[in-house]
């Protein structure tokens, strides 16, 4: 199951990279809208899959513990 999810995550990352590359090219308005919509869908799908695959890692937010200020003396 984990291997399948990792393969899916890689596919989503590849699609995101491809769509971002396409957005750097000359496109019609309709093509740009389509690619932007697909990019948003891929990002959402990747975030969902990542949170389901690694639920504990995403449970703590990066702002919860800031290494730069932890233990700092005022």
PDB file with one MODEL, atoms N, CA, C and O in Angstrom:
MODEL        1
ATOM      1  N   UNK A   1       0.820  -1.193   0.000  1.00  0.00           N
ATOM      2  CA  UNK A   1       0.000   0.000   0.000  1.00  0.00           C
ATOM      3  C   UNK A   1       0.865   1.259   0.000  1.00  0.00           C
ATOM      4  O   UNK A   1       0.605   2.193  -0.759  1.00  0.00           O
ATOM      5  N   UNK A   2       1.890   1.286   0.847  1.00  0.00           N
ATOM      6  CA  UNK A   2       2.769   2.445   0.907  1.00  0.00           C
ATOM      7  C   UNK A   2       3.474   2.653  -0.429  1.00  0.00           C
ATOM      8  O   UNK A   2       3.586   3.783  -0.905  1.00  0.00           O
ATOM      9  N   UNK A   3       3.951   1.560  -1.035  1.00  0.00           N
ATOM     10  CA  UNK A   3       4.622   1.674  -2.331  1.00  0.00           C
ATOM     11  C   UNK A   3       3.699   2.250  -3.393  1.00  0.00           C
ATOM     12  O   UNK A   3       4.118   3.081  -4.198  1.00  0.00           O
ATOM     13  N   UNK A   4       2.435   1.809  -3.398  1.00  0.00           N
ATOM     14  CA  UNK A   4       1.469   2.325  -4.367  1.00  0.00           C
ATOM     15  C   UNK A   4       1.245   3.814  -4.163  1.00  0.00           C
ATOM     16  O   UNK A   4       1.164   4.576  -5.126  1.00  0.00           O
ATOM     17  N   UNK A   5       1.145   4.225  -2.906  1.00  0.00           N
ATOM     18  CA  UNK A   5       0.933   5.644  -2.621  1.00  0.00           C
ATOM     19  C   UNK A   5       2.144   6.473  -3.012  1.00  0.00           C
ATOM     20  O   UNK A   5       1.998   7.592  -3.502  1.00  0.00           O
ATOM     21  N   UNK A   6       3.333   5.937  -2.801  1.00  0.00           N
ATOM     22  CA  UNK A   6       4.542   6.661  -3.207  1.00  0.00           C
ATOM     23  C   UNK A   6       4.606   6.821  -4.721  1.00  0.00           C
ATOM     24  O   UNK A   6       5.040   7.859  -5.222  1.00  0.00           O
ATOM     25  N   UNK A   7       4.177   5.800  -5.446  1.00  0.00           N
ATOM     26  CA  UNK A   7       4.142   5.883  -6.911  1.00  0.00           C
ATOM     27  C   UNK A   7       3.129   6.937  -7.343  1.00  0.00           C
ATOM     28  O   UNK A   7       3.390   7.719  -8.257  1.00  0.00           O
ATOM     29  N   UNK A   8       1.981   6.956  -6.689  1.00  0.00           N
ATOM     30  CA  UNK A   8       0.959   7.973  -7.004  1.00  0.00           C
ATOM     31  C   UNK A   8       1.467   9.383  -6.699  1.00  0.00           C
ATOM     32  O   UNK A   8       1.251  10.314  -7.476  1.00  0.00           O
ATOM     33  N   UNK A   9       2.143   9.527  -5.563  1.00  0.00           N
ATOM     34  CA  UNK A   9       2.688  10.830  -5.203  1.00  0.00           C
ATOM     35  C   UNK A   9       3.714  11.303  -6.238  1.00  0.00           C
ATOM     36  O   UNK A   9       3.735  12.476  -6.611  1.00  0.00           O
ATOM     37  N   UNK A  10       4.553  10.389  -6.689  1.00  0.00           N
ATOM     38  CA  UNK A  10       5.537  10.731  -7.711  1.00  0.00           C
ATOM     39  C   UNK A  10       4.845  11.166  -9.006  1.00  0.00           C
ATOM     40  O   UNK A  10       5.274  12.121  -9.654  1.00  0.00           O
ATOM     41  N   UNK A  11       3.781  10.465  -9.375  1.00  0.00           N
ATOM     42  CA  UNK A  11       3.043  10.824 -10.590  1.00  0.00           C
ATOM     43  C   UNK A  11       2.426  12.221 -10.459  1.00  0.00           C
ATOM     44  O   UNK A  11       2.463  13.009 -11.404  1.00  0.00           O
ATOM     45  N   UNK A  12       1.860  12.524  -9.286  1.00  0.00           N
ATOM     46  CA  UNK A  12       1.296  13.863  -9.065  1.00  0.00           C
ATOM     47  C   UNK A  12       2.385  14.929  -9.139  1.00  0.00           C
ATOM     48  O   UNK A  12       2.183  15.979  -9.749  1.00  0.00           O
ATOM     49  N   UNK A  13       3.547  14.667  -8.516  1.00  0.00           N
ATOM     50  CA  UNK A  13       4.651  15.630  -8.564  1.00  0.00           C
ATOM     51  C   UNK A  13       5.124  15.849  -9.998  1.00  0.00           C
ATOM     52  O   UNK A  13       5.405  16.979 -10.397  1.00  0.00           O
ATOM     53  N   UNK A  14       5.210  14.771 -10.770  1.00  0.00           N
ATOM     54  CA  UNK A  14       5.616  14.901 -12.177  1.00  0.00           C
ATOM     55  C   UNK A  14       4.605  15.725 -12.962  1.00  0.00           C
ATOM     56  O   UNK A  14       4.985  16.566 -13.776  1.00  0.00           O
ATOM     57  N   UNK A  15       3.319  15.485 -12.720  1.00  0.00           N
ATOM     58  CA  UNK A  15       2.280  16.255 -13.407  1.00  0.00           C
ATOM     59  C   UNK A  15       2.347  17.731 -13.020  1.00  0.00           C
ATOM     60  O   UNK A  15       2.207  18.610 -13.870  1.00  0.00           O
ATOM     61  N   UNK A  16       2.561  17.993 -11.741  1.00  0.00           N
ATOM     62  CA  UNK A  16       2.674  19.382 -11.278  1.00  0.00           C
ATOM     63  C   UNK A  16       3.853  20.062 -11.967  1.00  0.00           C
ATOM     64  O   UNK A  16       3.738  21.199 -12.424  1.00  0.00           O
ATOM     65  N   UNK A  17       4.967  19.375 -12.041  1.00  0.00           N
ATOM     66  CA  UNK A  17       6.142  19.932 -12.718  1.00  0.00           C
ATOM     67  C   UNK A  17       5.838  20.209 -14.192  1.00  0.00           C
ATOM     68  O   UNK A  17       6.195  21.261 -14.722  1.00  0.00           O
ATOM     69  N   UNK A  18       5.181  19.260 -14.840  1.00  0.00           N
ATOM     70  CA  UNK A  18       4.846  19.423 -16.257  1.00  0.00           C
ATOM     71  C   UNK A  18       3.917  20.615 -16.468  1.00  0.00           C
ATOM     72  O   UNK A  18       4.133  21.414 -17.379  1.00  0.00           O
ATOM     73  N   UNK A  19       2.881  20.740 -15.629  1.00  0.00           N
ATOM     74  CA  UNK A  19       1.939  21.850 -15.776  1.00  0.00           C
ATOM     75  C   UNK A  19       2.608  23.192 -15.504  1.00  0.00           C
ATOM     76  O   UNK A  19       2.323  24.172 -16.193  1.00  0.00           O
ATOM     77  N   UNK A  20       3.491  23.250 -14.512  1.00  0.00           N
ATOM     78  CA  UNK A  20       4.197  24.502 -14.239  1.00  0.00           C
ATOM     79  C   UNK A  20       5.104  24.873 -15.396  1.00  0.00           C
ATOM     80  O   UNK A  20       5.246  26.051 -15.725  1.00  0.00           O
ATOM     81  N   UNK A  21       5.717  23.881 -16.013  1.00  0.00           N
ATOM     82  CA  UNK A  21       6.553  24.143 -17.187  1.00  0.00           C
ATOM     83  C   UNK A  21       5.711  24.659 -18.346  1.00  0.00           C
ATOM     84  O   UNK A  21       6.110  25.582 -19.056  1.00  0.00           O
ATOM     85  N   UNK A  22       4.556  24.060 -18.526  1.00  0.00           N
ATOM     86  CA  UNK A  22       3.669  24.499 -19.610  1.00  0.00           C
ATOM     87  C   UNK A  22       3.193  25.931 -19.405  1.00  0.00           C
ATOM     88  O   UNK A  22       3.020  26.672 -20.373  1.00  0.00           O
ATOM     89  N   UNK A  23       2.983  26.322 -18.159  1.00  0.00           N
ATOM     90  CA  UNK A  23       2.520  27.686 -17.885  1.00  0.00           C
ATOM     91  C   UNK A  23       3.571  28.726 -18.239  1.00  0.00           C
ATOM     92  O   UNK A  23       3.246  29.905 -18.380  1.00  0.00           O
ATOM     93  N   UNK A  24       4.816  28.314 -18.384  1.00  0.00           N
ATOM     94  CA  UNK A  24       5.887  29.235 -18.767  1.00  0.00           C
ATOM     95  C   UNK A  24       5.957  29.443 -20.280  1.00  0.00           C
ATOM     96  O   UNK A  24       6.747  30.252 -20.765  1.00  0.00           O
ATOM     97  N   UNK A  25       5.131  28.712 -21.016  1.00  0.00           N
ATOM     98  CA  UNK A  25       5.139  28.815 -22.482  1.00  0.00           C
ATOM     99  C   UNK A  25       4.017  29.735 -22.942  1.00  0.00           C
ATOM    100  O   UNK A  25       3.198  30.199 -22.148  1.00  0.00           O
ATOM    101  N   UNK A  26       4.006  29.980 -24.226  1.00  0.00           N
ATOM    102  CA  UNK A  26       2.963  30.818 -24.822  1.00  0.00           C
ATOM    103  C   UNK A  26       1.702  29.972 -25.006  1.00  0.00           C
ATOM    104  O   UNK A  26       1.719  28.955 -25.699  1.00  0.00           O
ATOM    105  N   UNK A  27       0.601  30.413 -24.369  1.00  0.00           N
ATOM    106  CA  UNK A  27      -0.653  29.671 -24.405  1.00  0.00           C
ATOM    107  C   UNK A  27      -1.810  30.614 -24.678  1.00  0.00           C
ATOM    108  O   UNK A  27      -1.744  31.810 -24.396  1.00  0.00           O
ATOM    109  N   UNK A  28      -2.866  30.050 -25.230  1.00  0.00           N
ATOM    110  CA  UNK A  28      -4.096  30.843 -25.364  1.00  0.00           C
ATOM    111  C   UNK A  28      -4.731  30.948 -23.984  1.00  0.00           C
ATOM    112  O   UNK A  28      -4.361  30.212 -23.069  1.00  0.00           O
ATOM    113  N   UNK A  29      -5.672  31.849 -23.836  1.00  0.00           N
ATOM    114  CA  UNK A  29      -6.358  32.013 -22.545  1.00  0.00           C
ATOM    115  C   UNK A  29      -7.055  30.731 -22.133  1.00  0.00           C
ATOM    116  O   UNK A  29      -7.026  30.354 -20.961  1.00  0.00           O
ATOM    117  N   UNK A  30      -7.678  30.063 -23.085  1.00  0.00           N
ATOM    118  CA  UNK A  30      -8.387  28.823 -22.787  1.00  0.00           C
ATOM    119  C   UNK A  30      -7.420  27.730 -22.334  1.00  0.00           C
ATOM    120  O   UNK A  30      -7.694  27.012 -21.372  1.00  0.00           O
ATOM    121  N   UNK A  31      -6.296  27.608 -23.026  1.00  0.00           N
ATOM    122  CA  UNK A  31      -5.292  26.616 -22.636  1.00  0.00           C
ATOM    123  C   UNK A  31      -4.734  26.915 -21.243  1.00  0.00           C
ATOM    124  O   UNK A  31      -4.558  26.009 -20.429  1.00  0.00           O
ATOM    125  N   UNK A  32      -4.459  28.192 -20.979  1.00  0.00           N
ATOM    126  CA  UNK A  32      -3.916  28.582 -19.674  1.00  0.00           C
ATOM    127  C   UNK A  32      -4.914  28.275 -18.559  1.00  0.00           C
ATOM    128  O   UNK A  32      -4.524  27.773 -17.505  1.00  0.00           O
ATOM    129  N   UNK A  33      -6.180  28.567 -18.778  1.00  0.00           N
ATOM    130  CA  UNK A  33      -7.209  28.271 -17.772  1.00  0.00           C
ATOM    131  C   UNK A  33      -7.284  26.771 -17.497  1.00  0.00           C
ATOM    132  O   UNK A  33      -7.380  26.343 -16.347  1.00  0.00           O
ATOM    133  N   UNK A  34      -7.240  25.983 -18.564  1.00  0.00           N
ATOM    134  CA  UNK A  34      -7.303  24.537 -18.403  1.00  0.00           C
ATOM    135  C   UNK A  34      -6.117  24.026 -17.588  1.00  0.00           C
ATOM    136  O   UNK A  34      -6.287  23.233 -16.662  1.00  0.00           O
ATOM    137  N   UNK A  35      -4.915  24.486 -17.939  1.00  0.00           N
ATOM    138  CA  UNK A  35      -3.713  24.014 -17.250  1.00  0.00           C
ATOM    139  C   UNK A  35      -3.697  24.488 -15.802  1.00  0.00           C
ATOM    140  O   UNK A  35      -3.294  23.735 -14.916  1.00  0.00           O
ATOM    141  N   UNK A  36      -4.125  25.716 -15.545  1.00  0.00           N
ATOM    142  CA  UNK A  36      -4.188  26.206 -14.166  1.00  0.00           C
ATOM    143  C   UNK A  36      -5.166  25.388 -13.334  1.00  0.00           C
ATOM    144  O   UNK A  36      -4.907  25.096 -12.166  1.00  0.00           O
ATOM    145  N   UNK A  37      -6.296  25.018 -13.942  1.00  0.00           N
ATOM    146  CA  UNK A  37      -7.274  24.189 -13.234  1.00  0.00           C
ATOM    147  C   UNK A  37      -6.705  22.805 -12.952  1.00  0.00           C
ATOM    148  O   UNK A  37      -6.858  22.287 -11.846  1.00  0.00           O
ATOM    149  N   UNK A  38      -6.055  22.206 -13.934  1.00  0.00           N
ATOM    150  CA  UNK A  38      -5.444  20.884 -13.736  1.00  0.00           C
ATOM    151  C   UNK A  38      -4.330  20.950 -12.696  1.00  0.00           C
ATOM    152  O   UNK A  38      -4.187  20.033 -11.888  1.00  0.00           O
ATOM    153  N   UNK A  39      -3.546  22.016 -12.706  1.00  0.00           N
ATOM    154  CA  UNK A  39      -2.483  22.183 -11.723  1.00  0.00           C
ATOM    155  C   UNK A  39      -3.072  22.245 -10.313  1.00  0.00           C
ATOM    156  O   UNK A  39      -2.558  21.599  -9.400  1.00  0.00           O
ATOM    157  N   UNK A  40      -4.127  23.005 -10.133  1.00  0.00           N
ATOM    158  CA  UNK A  40      -4.776  23.093  -8.820  1.00  0.00           C
ATOM    159  C   UNK A  40      -5.320  21.729  -8.388  1.00  0.00           C
ATOM    160  O   UNK A  40      -5.228  21.366  -7.215  1.00  0.00           O
ATOM    161  N   UNK A  41      -5.882  20.983  -9.324  1.00  0.00           N
ATOM    162  CA  UNK A  41      -6.401  19.650  -9.008  1.00  0.00           C
ATOM    163  C   UNK A  41      -5.276  18.698  -8.601  1.00  0.00           C
ATOM    164  O   UNK A  41      -5.427  17.921  -7.658  1.00  0.00           O
ATOM    165  N   UNK A  42      -4.159  18.759  -9.307  1.00  0.00           N
ATOM    166  CA  UNK A  42      -3.020  17.892  -8.985  1.00  0.00           C
ATOM    167  C   UNK A  42      -2.433  18.234  -7.623  1.00  0.00           C
ATOM    168  O   UNK A  42      -2.094  17.339  -6.849  1.00  0.00           O
ATOM    169  N   UNK A  43      -2.312  19.519  -7.327  1.00  0.00           N
ATOM    170  CA  UNK A  43      -1.780  19.936  -6.026  1.00  0.00           C
ATOM    171  C   UNK A  43      -2.697  19.464  -4.914  1.00  0.00           C
ATOM    172  O   UNK A  43      -2.231  18.958  -3.893  1.00  0.00           O
ATOM    173  N   UNK A  44      -3.995  19.626  -5.107  1.00  0.00           N
ATOM    174  CA  UNK A  44      -4.961  19.174  -4.110  1.00  0.00           C
ATOM    175  C   UNK A  44      -4.893  17.664  -3.914  1.00  0.00           C
ATOM    176  O   UNK A  44      -4.911  17.177  -2.784  1.00  0.00           O
ATOM    177  N   UNK A  45      -4.815  16.933  -5.008  1.00  0.00           N
ATOM    178  CA  UNK A  45      -4.739  15.472  -4.925  1.00  0.00           C
ATOM    179  C   UNK A  45      -3.460  15.037  -4.213  1.00  0.00           C
ATOM    180  O   UNK A  45      -3.482  14.098  -3.417  1.00  0.00           O
ATOM    181  N   UNK A  46      -2.350  15.710  -4.494  1.00  0.00           N
ATOM    182  CA  UNK A  46      -1.084  15.376  -3.835  1.00  0.00           C
ATOM    183  C   UNK A  46      -1.161  15.666  -2.338  1.00  0.00           C
ATOM    184  O   UNK A  46      -0.702  14.862  -1.527  1.00  0.00           O
ATOM    185  N   UNK A  47      -1.734  16.800  -1.970  1.00  0.00           N
ATOM    186  CA  UNK A  47      -1.863  17.136  -0.545  1.00  0.00           C
ATOM    187  C   UNK A  47      -2.744  16.128   0.181  1.00  0.00           C
ATOM    188  O   UNK A  47      -2.429  15.718   1.298  1.00  0.00           O
ATOM    189  N   UNK A  48      -3.847  15.727  -0.449  1.00  0.00           N
ATOM    190  CA  UNK A  48      -4.743  14.744   0.155  1.00  0.00           C
ATOM    191  C   UNK A  48      -4.042  13.408   0.328  1.00  0.00           C
ATOM    192  O   UNK A  48      -4.092  12.809   1.402  1.00  0.00           O
ATOM    193  N   UNK A  49      -3.394  12.945  -0.723  1.00  0.00           N
ATOM    194  CA  UNK A  49      -2.694  11.666  -0.668  1.00  0.00           C
ATOM    195  C   UNK A  49      -1.568  11.700   0.363  1.00  0.00           C
ATOM    196  O   UNK A  49      -1.371  10.730   1.094  1.00  0.00           O
ATOM    197  N   UNK A  50      -0.838  12.795   0.426  1.00  0.00           N
ATOM    198  CA  UNK A  50       0.255  12.923   1.384  1.00  0.00           C
ATOM    199  C   UNK A  50      -0.267  12.889   2.812  1.00  0.00           C
ATOM    200  O   UNK A  50       0.318  12.233   3.674  1.00  0.00           O
ATOM    201  N   UNK A  51      -1.365  13.593   3.067  1.00  0.00           N
ATOM    202  CA  UNK A  51      -1.893  13.611   4.435  1.00  0.00           C
ATOM    203  C   UNK A  51      -2.454  12.255   4.839  1.00  0.00           C
ATOM    204  O   UNK A  51      -2.426  11.906   6.019  1.00  0.00           O
ATOM    205  N   UNK A  52      -2.958  11.492   3.890  1.00  0.00           N
ATOM    206  CA  UNK A  52      -3.447  10.150   4.199  1.00  0.00           C
ATOM    207  C   UNK A  52      -2.314   9.149   4.356  1.00  0.00           C
ATOM    208  O   UNK A  52      -2.412   8.214   5.152  1.00  0.00           O
ATOM    209  N   UNK A  53      -1.245   9.339   3.607  1.00  0.00           N
ATOM    210  CA  UNK A  53      -0.117   8.414   3.654  1.00  0.00           C
ATOM    211  C   UNK A  53       0.747   8.651   4.895  1.00  0.00           C
ATOM    212  O   UNK A  53       1.225   7.703   5.518  1.00  0.00           O
ATOM    213  N   UNK A  54       0.941   9.913   5.242  1.00  0.00           N
ATOM    214  CA  UNK A  54       1.784  10.286   6.377  1.00  0.00           C
ATOM    215  C   UNK A  54       1.010  11.179   7.340  1.00  0.00           C
ATOM    216  O   UNK A  54       1.341  12.357   7.472  1.00  0.00           O
ATOM    217  N   UNK A  55       0.000  10.658   8.009  1.00  0.00           N
ATOM    218  CA  UNK A  55      -0.862  11.511   8.848  1.00  0.00           C
ATOM    219  C   UNK A  55      -0.146  12.120  10.050  1.00  0.00           C
ATOM    220  O   UNK A  55      -0.469  13.239  10.449  1.00  0.00           O
ATOM    221  N   UNK A  56       0.799  11.424  10.625  1.00  0.00           N
ATOM    222  CA  UNK A  56       1.481  11.937  11.816  1.00  0.00           C
ATOM    223  C   UNK A  56       2.429  13.071  11.451  1.00  0.00           C
ATOM    224  O   UNK A  56       2.524  14.061  12.178  1.00  0.00           O
ATOM    225  N   UNK A  57       3.124  12.934  10.340  1.00  0.00           N
ATOM    226  CA  UNK A  57       4.098  13.947   9.934  1.00  0.00           C
ATOM    227  C   UNK A  57       3.434  15.280   9.657  1.00  0.00           C
ATOM    228  O   UNK A  57       4.058  16.324   9.847  1.00  0.00           O
ATOM    229  N   UNK A  58       2.197  15.277   9.218  1.00  0.00           N
ATOM    230  CA  UNK A  58       1.507  16.515   8.890  1.00  0.00           C
ATOM    231  C   UNK A  58       0.660  17.029  10.046  1.00  0.00           C
ATOM    232  O   UNK A  58       0.060  18.099   9.941  1.00  0.00           O
ATOM    233  N   UNK A  59       0.602  16.290  11.139  1.00  0.00           N
ATOM    234  CA  UNK A  59      -0.227  16.701  12.265  1.00  0.00           C
ATOM    235  C   UNK A  59       0.356  17.905  12.981  1.00  0.00           C
ATOM    236  O   UNK A  59      -0.400  18.709  13.528  1.00  0.00           O
ATOM    237  N   UNK A  60       1.671  18.058  12.997  1.00  0.00           N
ATOM    238  CA  UNK A  60       2.287  19.210  13.637  1.00  0.00           C
ATOM    239  C   UNK A  60       2.666  20.219  12.579  1.00  0.00           C
ATOM    240  O   UNK A  60       3.288  19.881  11.571  1.00  0.00           O
ATOM    241  N   UNK A  61       2.290  21.451  12.813  1.00  0.00           N
ATOM    242  CA  UNK A  61       2.613  22.495  11.846  1.00  0.00           C
ATOM    243  C   UNK A  61       4.032  22.991  12.076  1.00  0.00           C
ATOM    244  O   UNK A  61       4.520  22.938  13.205  1.00  0.00           O
ATOM    245  N   UNK A  62       4.705  23.469  11.040  1.00  0.00           N
ATOM    246  CA  UNK A  62       6.074  23.960  11.194  1.00  0.00           C
ATOM    247  C   UNK A  62       6.147  25.151  12.144  1.00  0.00           C
ATOM    248  O   UNK A  62       7.188  25.366  12.764  1.00  0.00           O
ATOM    249  N   UNK A  63       5.081  25.925  12.277  1.00  0.00           N
ATOM    250  CA  UNK A  63       5.107  27.085  13.155  1.00  0.00           C
ATOM    251  C   UNK A  63       4.915  26.702  14.620  1.00  0.00           C
ATOM    252  O   UNK A  63       5.112  27.532  15.508  1.00  0.00           O
ATOM    253  N   UNK A  64       4.528  25.438  14.881  1.00  0.00           N
ATOM    254  CA  UNK A  64       4.328  25.016  16.260  1.00  0.00           C
ATOM    255  C   UNK A  64       5.627  25.059  17.042  1.00  0.00           C
ATOM    256  O   UNK A  64       5.633  25.421  18.218  1.00  0.00           O
ATOM    257  N   UNK A  65       6.720  24.694  16.404  1.00  0.00           N
ATOM    258  CA  UNK A  65       8.042  24.742  17.040  1.00  0.00           C
ATOM    259  C   UNK A  65       8.980  25.419  16.079  1.00  0.00           C
ATOM    260  O   UNK A  65       9.247  24.909  14.990  1.00  0.00           O
ATOM    261  N   UNK A  66       9.470  26.542  16.470  1.00  0.00           N
ATOM    262  CA  UNK A  66      10.403  27.274  15.630  1.00  0.00           C
ATOM    263  C   UNK A  66      11.812  27.090  16.157  1.00  0.00           C
ATOM    264  O   UNK A  66      12.133  27.607  17.227  1.00  0.00           O
ATOM    265  N   UNK A  67      12.680  26.358  15.429  1.00  0.00           N
ATOM    266  CA  UNK A  67      14.026  26.098  15.922  1.00  0.00           C
ATOM    267  C   UNK A  67      14.824  27.364  16.164  1.00  0.00           C
ATOM    268  O   UNK A  67      15.731  27.376  16.997  1.00  0.00           O
ATOM    269  N   UNK A  68      14.500  28.427  15.448  1.00  0.00           N
ATOM    270  CA  UNK A  68      15.261  29.667  15.591  1.00  0.00           C
ATOM    271  C   UNK A  68      14.993  30.326  16.940  1.00  0.00           C
ATOM    272  O   UNK A  68      15.855  31.035  17.459  1.00  0.00           O
ATOM    273  N   UNK A  69      13.805  30.103  17.518  1.00  0.00           N
ATOM    274  CA  UNK A  69      13.485  30.787  18.762  1.00  0.00           C
ATOM    275  C   UNK A  69      13.425  29.845  19.950  1.00  0.00           C
ATOM    276  O   UNK A  69      13.335  30.303  21.089  1.00  0.00           O
ATOM    277  N   UNK A  70      13.473  28.540  19.714  1.00  0.00           N
ATOM    278  CA  UNK A  70      13.411  27.590  20.813  1.00  0.00           C
ATOM    279  C   UNK A  70      14.655  27.720  21.675  1.00  0.00           C
ATOM    280  O   UNK A  70      15.777  27.593  21.185  1.00  0.00           O
ATOM    281  N   UNK A  71      14.453  27.970  22.945  1.00  0.00           N
ATOM    282  CA  UNK A  71      15.567  28.082  23.867  1.00  0.00           C
ATOM    283  C   UNK A  71      16.278  29.422  23.820  1.00  0.00           C
ATOM    284  O   UNK A  71      17.304  29.602  24.476  1.00  0.00           O
ATOM    285  N   UNK A  72      15.750  30.362  23.055  1.00  0.00           N
ATOM    286  CA  UNK A  72      16.381  31.664  22.956  1.00  0.00           C
ATOM    287  C   UNK A  72      16.171  32.455  24.245  1.00  0.00           C
ATOM    288  O   UNK A  72      15.108  32.387  24.863  1.00  0.00           O
ATOM    289  N   UNK A  73      17.163  33.178  24.625  1.00  0.00           N
ATOM    290  CA  UNK A  73      17.076  34.000  25.818  1.00  0.00           C
ATOM    291  C   UNK A  73      16.775  35.421  25.394  1.00  0.00           C
ATOM    292  O   UNK A  73      17.465  35.963  24.530  1.00  0.00           O
ATOM    293  N   UNK A  74      15.748  36.044  25.987  1.00  0.00           N
ATOM    294  CA  UNK A  74      15.404  37.432  25.575  1.00  0.00           C
ATOM    295  C   UNK A  74      16.455  38.434  25.954  1.00  0.00           C
ATOM    296  O   UNK A  74      16.304  39.623  25.676  1.00  0.00           O
TER     297      UNK A  74
ENDMDL
END
